[in-house]
Amino acid sequence: AQKVTQAQTEISVVEKEDVTLDCVYETRDTTYYLFWYKQPPSGELVFLIRRNSFDEQNEISGRYSWNFQKSTSSFNFTITASQVVDSAVYFCALSESTGGTSYGKLTFGQGTILTVHP
Amino acid sequence: DTGVSQNPRHKITKRGQNVTFRCDPISEHNRLYWYRQTLGQGPEFLTYFQNEAQLEKSRLLSDRFSAERPKGSFSTLEIQRTEQGDSAMYLCASSSYTGQGYNYEQYFGPGTRLTVT
């Protein structure tokens, strides 16, 4: 079973539209971390946010906001007033403490390709 | 502070040859990770080190793959007897682990793109 599911393979919007990228995860841990990364056409993964499982406060950073809901195991990402420069592949990832190693590897979703048209 | 660097950026090799990639992490980071990414997929974990100790290896990592981090600084990933299925982007990342069960975010390098012909 997929541990991190990003059901939206591709999303296309017009500049200035708001867009939400969905992420659903699966874990047995009570403490875990969730992440969002951006991979622009240049290819390098860029860290956007980390969220601890005990902190369910939503976070806003400029045009970006994140909605973490443990009850539905979701960690969704919204871009407000999208811009062409937001065009990229966005990955949601999970870090767990299973197997005796503390929060080592990231398990990534399949990614969502976001295209913002001018 | 420089980011994570990887060399080479591109490698083309013939099937059956051995290849080695190098990763230099962010200097104060004690954890170093290797991932593989194929087209249209998310990065897939291969292995990671804390200082010089290799703490976890993916079950998907065949015995043709080996990684080292001998002095707890840079790391090398070697693939022996390459196969066409090894063609992918190999990503390195590093992070700071405090030892209190708190692992900071991973910062990724630009990757090494391997093409096996």
Contacts between the chains, C-beta under 8 A, distances in Angstrom:
chain1	res1	chain2	res2	distance
A	4	B	42	7.8
A	31	B	101	7.4
A	33	B	103	7.1
A	35	B	105	6.4
A	35	B	106	8.0
A	37	B	108	7.7
A	43	B	89	7.2
A	43	B	110	6.6
A	43	B	111	6.2
A	44	B	108	6.2
A	44	B	109	7.3
A	44	B	110	4.9
A	44	B	111	7.2
A	45	B	43	7.2
A	45	B	91	7.0
A	45	B	93	7.7
A	45	B	108	4.0
A	46	B	108	7.9
A	47	B	105	4.8
A	47	B	106	7.2
A	47	B	107	6.3
A	47	B	108	7.8
A	50	B	104	7.5
A	50	B	105	4.8
A	91	B	42	5.2
A	91	B	43	7.5
A	93	B	42	7.6
A	95	B	103	6.6
A	97	B	101	6.9
A	99	B	56	7.0
A	101	B	55	5.1
A	101	B	56	5.2
A	102	B	97	7.1
A	102	B	101	5.2
A	102	B	103	6.5
A	103	B	97	7.8
A	103	B	101	7.0
A	103	B	102	7.7
A	103	B	103	3.9
A	104	B	31	7.3
A	104	B	33	7.5
A	104	B	48	5.1
A	104	B	50	7.9
A	104	B	55	6.1
A	104	B	56	5.4
A	104	B	103	7.3
A	105	B	33	6.9
A	105	B	45	4.0
A	105	B	48	6.2
A	105	B	56	6.3
A	105	B	58	7.8
A	106	B	33	7.7
A	106	B	35	7.8
A	106	B	43	7.4
A	106	B	45	6.7
A	106	B	106	6.3
A	107	B	45	7.0
A	108	B	42	3.2
A	108	B	43	5.2
A	108	B	44	7.5
A	109	B	42	5.6
A	110	B	40	7.8
A	110	B	41	6.4
A	110	B	42	5.5
A	111	B	40	7.9
A	111	B	41	7.5
A	111	B	42	5.2
